[in-house]
Amino acid sequence: MDALRSVAFAVAIVTGLLAVAWPYLPFASVQDGGCPLGYGSGGGGGLPSPHDLRSALQPKGSSSSSSSSLVLYTNVTVWRGDAAGTHGEAFLVDAATGRFAFVGDRPGAAAAAAAQTQQQPVEVDLQGAHVIPGLIDAHLHLIYGGLSLSRLDLSSATSKEQFVAAVAAAVAGVQPGQWLLGGSWDESRWGGQMPSADWIDAGEEFTAKVQNVQATGDVPTWLLRHDSHMALANSAALRLAGITAATADPAGGAILRGPDGEPTGLLTDAAMQLVADHIPPLSVAQRRAALEAAAQHALSRGITMVHDMGRIAFMDGEEAAWDDLEQVLVPAANEGRLPLRVYSFVPLPTWRRMAERVRHVGRAHPGGMLLWGGVKEFADGSLGSRTALFHEPYADAPSTSGTRTIDAARLRELVAVHAIGDRAVDEVLHLFAELAANTSSSSGVGGGSSSSSGRDGGSSSGGSSGSSSDERGSSQIPARPGGKPPHRIEHVQHISGPGTAQQLAAAGVAVTPNPLHLLADAGILEARLGRERAGAGRSYALRTLLDAGVMAALASDWPVVPLEPLSGGVQLGGLG
């Protein structure tokens, strides 16, 4: 575990240094040491409302009718978020708009206030508090996360009995015709045995474990593993989906089967859509409520901008992310109800539609709170589900080395590709390196260059980064040299070695590691991969990536792991 401790310690250190970026403060330009991907460098706008911190810091007796809207906060250490690591000792906020007016020393704040109003600003003593800018989460699933807040949560189940009891209790509240939805289970918490449909069906085993409760029976039940690359369906859900022993595995996924060839109820990656297609679709109202819940949850954790990878295509279909963009995010931005900045991604098969959108309306909403233009695809699955793609077989399952979920040649149109296993990372990197070397390639949607066809046919043509702005400042997505936003590899959880890190840096490929995944994988890492591949420089190799000069922006992947950007780093530091 020494290597694991070293990795955890390194991750804990850099978490606090890299995950923070300025939340569009109007008085300061973003320095080269800002968000490594460059996003969040423009635009203005007030703090979201409602905003817990803003209300908590409201001085006693103050109100909107106060003679001065300026509030001076003193006795505080403010990390400015610049490359030099400078700090301030006071800051000035316009309470009417929620915008920062000054950060620096106290005399400077007083002078800035005097220059803006003849009234004395209200002063608030923060009693030595430490203040940092808002955080940017570079990879999460916003509406999916909001939905998870009100669904069955099995993350605390540490035994089969607890799992079964939690499901039984939740079934009692399901209305006729509805599904029981939830998940976040992790088999490593109860010894590694995978759940199966007969755990929760109305069989003898169920009633023997849980007395006087209702089994799932005819209630279709769909429970996601915490990584969202595997799910458990009960027999009712399997029947609705028409899944039997004769059902073939789809490309890019698997139906897990018992010794008799019958489905166990577990499905991975692309096979999950066989069941998910039968779940009643969410209404617009439900998705808007999920957005609001997710946004407030993020704000309560200090997160003021997110890169939203959308609902997952192999569960909700390729149109889900588009539906959410057009029916939920854009209306929220139009009505001024988007309380944090969102950069929205859609799946690869819809890239041509995104190219048209960018060509006609640019990449950003005029209000400055919503950006679009990114497209994303999966190159493999996850470590926990044994579907992350490796060069060598799994140590605890020698018959498999993972799952390739898409033909790598189709990834040329992308800016963001999910790749967790070392082979998946190498294959995506190889394509991106080719594109970086091909100076004649046209700029693709979301920044990916293209010289080949995607599933929509033809080659992409998105042009250079477009922008739309208002009086609060630019919302332009920044470009890498050559006018193209960087290609991205999401997660990069396992690499072949230092050479991979050096090639990522040379190709100008950005990565979005997820440090808190280490907490979820700590108990299975060495068993899955063996000591060498699980060790420092191969798994969660953030230090190796940074030393090689790779652009990195940290992310949670919520709801795969909790949305805890600060306390999560503390947990990682204490791992051992």
C-alpha positions, 0 to 999 in steps of 0.5 A: 500500500506504500505506492497507493499512499504516495499516489493519494498524498500527491493527489491530495496536495494537487487537489487544492492547487489545481481544482480552483479557478476564478469565477469570472471576477470582473476586476481581474484578467485570468492569468496563465495559471488559471483553469488549465483548460482555459474555460471560465476565463471570460464573462461576468455576472453576479453570484448565483441567487439564492446563494448560501454564502452570500446570505450568510455573509450579509451584514446584520441590519443591512438591506437592499434599501441601504444607502450603500450597496458596497460591503467591505469584508476584512480580517480575511485571507483571500487566495487570489487564484493567480500564478504567483499565489498572491493573497489579499486581506480584504475584499469589496462586494457590491451587494446589489449585484453580488459582484466583487469590486476589489480584492487586495489590502484594506487601504486599497479596498477603502480607496476602491469604495471611495471611488465608487460611492460617497457613502461609507461601505458596510464592514463585515469582520470575517474573523480570520476566515480563508476565502478562495474563488469559486471552483470549476468541476471539469467533468460531471453529469448535472441533471443525472446528478440532480436526479440521484439526489432523490433516488434510492441510494445504496452507497451505504450498504455494506452487506447483502442484507443491507442491500436487500433491506434498502431495496425492499423499503424503497419498493413500498413507496413506488406507485403503480406503473412506476419503476424503482430507480437508484443505485450507487452500490459497490460490491467491494463494500460487502466482500466482492460478491456481485448482486443478482436479480434473485437477491431482490425478486420475490423468491425464497432467498429474498424472504429469508433475508428480509421478513415482513417486507415487500419484494420487488416482484412485478415492480421493474427495478434498475439499480446502477453500480456507483460507476454507472457502467454496470446495473442490476435489473430485477426479473420484471425489468428483464422481462419488459426488455425481452432479455433471455438466455438467447439474447446476444450481447450488443457491441460494446456491452455484455449481459452477465450470465450464470452457469446455466446461461441465464441472465443474472440481472447484471448488464454492462455499458452498451447492454444497459440500454436494452433495459434503459430504453423501457424506463418511462422518459422523464418529463421536462418538469422533472428534468428542470427540477433535477437541474435546480437541485443539482445546481444548488447542491453544487453551489453549496460545495463552492462550485460555480461552473461545471463541464456537464457531460450530460445524461449517459447515452448508453442509458438514456439514449443519444438524444437525452443530452440534446433534449436537456440542452434545448428544453432545460438549460437554454430556457433556464439561461433565457429566464435568468434561472441558471445559477451557475455556469454550465459548459454543455457536451453532447454525444458524438453521433450528434456532432453535425447538429452541434456544428450547425448550432455553433455555425448559426448561433456561436458557442455561448448564450448571451447571458454568459451562464451557458456554453455549448460546443463540446462533444463526447464519446466513450472509448471503454468502461470502468475498472470496477466493472472490469470494462476499462480497456487494458493492454493486459488481462485483469489480474482477477479475471484473466479471460478479459482485458476490458471492453472497447466501446467504439471503433477508435477511428470514429473519435477524430471529431471529438474534444472529449473522450472517456478513457480509463484503461491504459490501452484505451488511453493509448489508442485515443492519444495516438489518434489525437497525436496524429491530428495534432501533427496534421496541420491541414486538418479542419477544426472540428466541433468542440475543438476536435480536428477531423479527416474522417467520417463519424456516424452521421457521415461526412467530415466535421467543420466547426470553424474556430472558437465562436463566442457571444457576449454581453456587457458583462464580458466575453464567454468565448471558449479559449483556443490552443495554438492554431485556434483549436480548443484542446482535445481532452481525454476524460479520466486517464485513470491508468497509463502505460507509463511515463512515456504516455504522459510525455506524449500527452504533453507533446500532443497538447492533449488536456486530461481531466483526472478524477481524484475521488475515484481513488477512494472508490477503487482503493479496495480493488485496485491491486486485485484487479490489476496486480501490484505493478499496474496499480502502483505509482506512475501507472494508476492515478498517476497525476504527479507523473502527468503534471511533471510531464507538463500535461494540461490537467483540470480536476473533476468529480464525475458526480454522481459517480462519486460524491460532489465534495471538492474540498473534503474529498481531498482531506479523505484522500490525504488520510487514505492508507 
